[in-house]
Structures are given as structure tokens and as C-alpha cells.
């Protein structure tokens, strides 16, 4: 069972840690830039007729004889969107990358829900395949887990641009978008993230890979290479030289993801499925400076 | 090319399943990958080589078929017709003479010669045969004709260099006998340093022979033209006048084109230095000297060349060590018991006998009743009627006895005839010497035939030897007091010679032998052994009479021991060969220094064709494994 009682205990533990020392750091519990009826002072502006004179700063008027309005930053719930890759490539590995991805998504969603944020989960492959609508409240976690359990790997080739386009066409508030994927997009992952950034979303990448992807074993010799994502196969002879080239290309890909995130200031977490999901969350907390 | 075993070609049918399995192709191992993003980049880059990708499967099949072909071809044991037609017979003559121990080439000439002989073995072709003749003392066949290289190598390695003289002439004659009667081309390969005159003479003799009788002789020469100083002679002999004295003849020669100096010739007896002679020798100069000395105890007399180095005496260092030392053996002289019976007490005769340091003299005026048989009895004037057993010297006989009767007195008997072969008269000349009042002797008939050594003008015997089975009897007539004999030095020598004859060869010197020579010895009954200077022991066959010992192949002292381990005889063996000591090779224009230059190395390495086929198959298998590991073939 993917989400057993042990898993839930771990979620609770992570939630407690995040509340104690991590509040607002991981998912950037933040204020919206919209001015409103909050209590935190933002700035002043000139009073125009029709404005609520209750907001006039009378102290300033007394000192400078100038009508200025006090503006306050309005507090809003943070919207956290999870884009969960459920393409066939995520089913690869032992344990499967997809299981790990779902556990990580569930854990982060639980922390967000516990922090009174709104979360939504979108499963995608070559297109959006399933949705868990925006929801709020810790009580929704079981529904979320049920949803995650119901999602199966499917689709052909990952198409992040297409998925993001579909995601953005929905009328929703921008927020944090956590993309949990292996990013094996034949057309390139960058375009999808570019779209998110342009629409004022803040993408956070959690790239998942299996150790056999990094260090392939049993590949030497004449093999029929079967692509689990596309279902195609190819007869090839893998040499030591090929393996060296493969490792080099894989590492370059990893560095490319990291470089993209660094360039645009995106949060980036690259992880192997060898670590447990709770270790990964703690690592992310450490990276954010919340836990030492 | 012919096939020894054509039936093995049936194994070619194995190619059928090989091809069938190849055509059927086994299902490839299926390996899932999460994405082909990276693999596509890898394999798409190789597209220009896609033709090879297709061909390499075919190459793999071809490699396996060729491999199978090699193995089956090897099973058929193919051979070239030329192999059987042009097979060679090589007889290798390896010089093991003393000169081959010269260290002018590292480590020495013999080791280099053996190395070159190994090259000749290595150069043998399949179906070639080879024999090895060791040119030692005597020459012997170290390995008969065989094509088995390991046997030849083992036989070659078993040959050890000796200290003997070169015996190339005899060795080549032996090789010729091996070659005779063969219809195959036979080459005689002589590996030598080329020193001495045997080889040039041998080659010249071959040139004189008709072409069809000539040996196909190849000379492989080792070594360089090297200087050497050697002791070429060390001989000792007893002094003719002193029973315990001896004379040593020493000869040292410089075999070089340059002078040799700072040499010390040290002569020792049982380790005690007798003489040291500093030597400086011109090119080719021979130093010879006779040294006189005395010893009754005898022992090993050694001559050695040395040099002073850093204030210490060290062995002289030149290319050949075997001739830098020589030995001679001086046997111990035993005391000779002599009893003189002289009724008139002849003091002169008594003093002559007493002057011999080896003689233990007793005297009597009355005829002794019982004298030990080992004691030499000397009778002056009065003799017993029956001469007792043992060795007897009768001087101036005055009575008849069982060997002779006395006749008339000859007033002046002059010696006109002397038996020069007799050991009694060695170093003695008595021609025209007068024996006054000599009595004529009439020999009584009997088994013992008298041997007259000195004869007078009238044919009367003056000195007679009776060689009885129970002992020798020497009779000297003439009055000693009246004659001139006592005034001559010949008389004490004559007395010493007579005593020497009585004691036989005991204590006599045996000349030093040269390596390669033989000697004869009468062995005692029982099991005897010959021990060499290197500690080697050879059993000697029990024979009656004289046994021939040798030829001796090592310098030093050789000992013959009897059944109880008693020393029977000791021989000194020295190199004493100018040809062996001269390390300057003769001019041999036809000689080569390398077997390859003589066409003895080459061909296809002396292995059969099937060996190369199997080797190729293994090499191909290794290549295939390498290519497979590299995935260049599948």
C-alpha cells in the first residue's frame, strides 16, 4: 500500500517540524502584492475623492497638511499547484519513480494544507490526465491520498509544454507550481517552465531519477532496448564506450536542469529514488535553511 | 601441400550447425529503459557506421568459420612437399676444450657457444634432424640424430666444458661417421673458438678432397683474440745423485702480441712456498727453469701464477684460469732396510750404502741365520750356498752358490758392453772401466735366466741380474779395493739404482700428465675407484695386470683408491697444451659468428604447419574475444 499508516505518521511528523521551524519557508507562505484590508502597513498614496477617508493618515495630515491614504498589504492564501508526472517513464525503477513522486507530492501537499494553503494536484503525461481541484484544509488529505493512489502511469511521451498550456488555460490565481517529474520530455522541459514563469507562477522543480538511470547495469552487449514510455524497441550493441557516453549525457542533462533553475531563480531539487521521501523533505528544509 | 590425415576434413561439417545457428539468431536480451533520449543521441551519432553495424554480424560469423577452418586444417596435419624433400640433417660439434673456458666474452666462450648452439636447434625445421657431438676427451655423441628439440636442448645443456685439449679433428671424424650413408643433405656445424691448428688443418684437408666426399662444414666462431699467460710445463724427476732430491722443470709462456709483466710464479710444496720467481715476458716469450730441491715426505708440488694487487698476492687474472696453475705429486720415500754381510768389513761398501739417506743399514761379519725377506741383503765376498729369498746384492763373490759357480780370475776385465736399457745402469757410463780380479761366472741351469748387464772383452759377465720369483739377485764381480770403480761417482749411483730396482716403483716419481692423456697402473685386487679433482668418483673395473686410466679431462690431482680407501696412486694432471693456452684464434675466413649468417636459423621456425594453424586459431579466438568485449563484433 502506497500510503499506509506509517506514511501518515511521517506526514504528521514532517508537518510538525515545518510548523515549528519551517513556517513559510518551504512553500513561501507569503503575502500577496494586492493591497487590501490587512494589518501590515505597505505604503502611502495620495487621497482622491471617493477614497475611504477612514484610511487617511491623520498624523501625516497634521504634520504636513497633506491628505495621504495608508495602504495595507492584504493577506491571501497561497495557492500551491502540484504537477505530477505520471508518464510511463515514471513507472521505471525499483522502487518506481512514480511511487516516490506521489509520496513526495503527498507530503508537500500535507504540509501546505496544514499551513492553511490551497493546493491542487494535476497529473500529466503527454497531456493532463487527472486533476485534484484546489482545496484547503488538513481534512482533505485523505481525499488527496485517495486521488494519488488512483493515478496510474500512462501516456506516451511527456509533453510539458502542452501540459502547462492546458494548466494555464484554467482561470486560477498564480501561485507556487511544484513539478514532480523526471523531465524526460523529448521536446525539452524548458518551454513548459518558461510558460509558467511568464504567467507569474513560481515553478519549483523536483526532478526524480532512478539509480539505474544514472548507472545502467546489464546493458553491455547485444540488447533489445525497450523504451517503457513510448513502447518502442531497438536492437543495439552497447559497448563500454556507449555506457561512458550515456553517463556523460545523463550528467549533462542533470546539470542542464540545475542550470536552468539557477538562471531563473527557481527552486530545484534533484533526487534519486534511493532516498526516502521524508529524507528528501528534510533535505529540502535544510536547503531552505530551516533545519540544520 | 599435402595432407597427412585428409579424413579430418569431415569435421568441416561442423560449419553447417554454426551457420544454421547464426542464421536463426537467438532472441536478444530485452532491456527496459525509462527513456531513449540519451541512447538516441548515442546511436544516432553512429549512423555513418551503420554499414559496419550490419556487417559486423557477418564478420563475427566469418571469424568463427575461419577459426573452425584453422582447427580442422590442423587436424589434417598438412605439410609442404618441400618439407620432406628438403629436410636437413645437422650434426653439431661443440668444442669443450679448455680454451672454451676463456672469459674474454661474457660469461665465457663455452656459454656463448652453447647459446649459439641453442639458436641452431631453434632454427631446425620440421622434419629436420640433428645430432650433437661433444668435442671433449674423448669426443662422444651427446645426442643421436633426432628432430625432438627438447631432447636436443637437454643434451646440449648436459654438456659441461672440460680442461682437455681440442679434439676437433676426432670429433669431426665422428660427425662424418654419423653423416655417412645418409641420402639427406648433412651439415656439420662446428661451434668453437677457432684456436689451435686443428681446424685450419681440417678445413684444408677438406678442400683437398673431391667435392662429393667433402663435408658440408660450417664453423661458428666464438670469442675474441685474447692475450693469455700460462704454465705450459711442470715436470719433476728424481735427482740422479740424491735419493730424496728432485728436479722441477717449469715453463711459462706469454701467448700474446703484447708483453706481460708483474707476474709472480710461486712454487709451493704442501702449501709452503719454495720459490717465487718474478716474470716479465715479451710477446710469445717462453720462460723455462729447472729448480732443484729435496723432500723425503713428498706431497703436492704446485706452481701458480699470481700478481700483487693492493699489497696482497692474488691469482693472476687473465682470460684462462686453467693454465695459471699446475701441480705435480711427489710420493713419500720409504726407508729401505739393508743388511750388509762383509766378513772383511769393507768400509767403502758400507759407507756407500750408508750414504743413501733412505737406507737403514745393519751389518754383520757372520752369515746371519735369519734375515727378514723385506730386508735387502748385501753380501761381500762370502755368500750362502743357497741365496735366500728377497732381494740380494752380491759384490765380489767368493763362493759358489745355487745360481752360479765361480771360475778363473780375470786380472784386468774391461767393460766393453753395457745394457743401456737396464735401470741399474741409468745415468751410469762404465765403458772401458777395468774390473781387476774379476771371477768368471758359470750360471747353473735353472728356471731363472740371468741377465748380463756388463760384459768384459772376453765376454765374461761382470754385472748380472737374476730375476727370481722370490726376489732379484744382482752379482757384481771384481775386487773393489783394487779397481777404479770406487773412485767413480758411478758406483754410488749404481748402488742407488740397484736399491731402487729392489724396492720397485715405490716412491718413484710419476710424471705429471697432460689433460686428455692416459696412463697405466696395476691395481690391487678388489674394488678400486678413481677420484677426480672435482670430487667425481669413477669405479674401476677389477683386472689383473695393468689398467689404463683416462683420458683425464680435469686439471688437478687424481687419486686411485683401493678397497679399504687406501691411496694406491696419485696423478697430477695439468693442461700443458700450448694450443689450448693460446687464445688467439686461427685465421678462418669462412667462419661465421652467428648461426643466422650460416643460414641455420630461419625458415618457418622449425614447427609443423599444423602448429601454426592451431596457434592462428588461438590467436583468432583471442582476437574475437577482444573484439566481442569491445562490441566491435557480436
Interface residues (C-beta under 8 A of the other chain):
Chain A: X89 X92 X93 X97 X182 X184 X186 X210 X213 X216 X218 X219 X220 X221 X222 X223 X224 X225 X226 X227 X228 X229 X230 X232 X233 X234 X235 X236 X237 X238 X239 X240 X242 X245 X246 X249 X250 X253
Chain B: X27 X28 X29 X30 X31 X32 X33 X34 X35 X36 X37 X38 X39 X41 X42 X43 X53 X630 X631 X632 X634
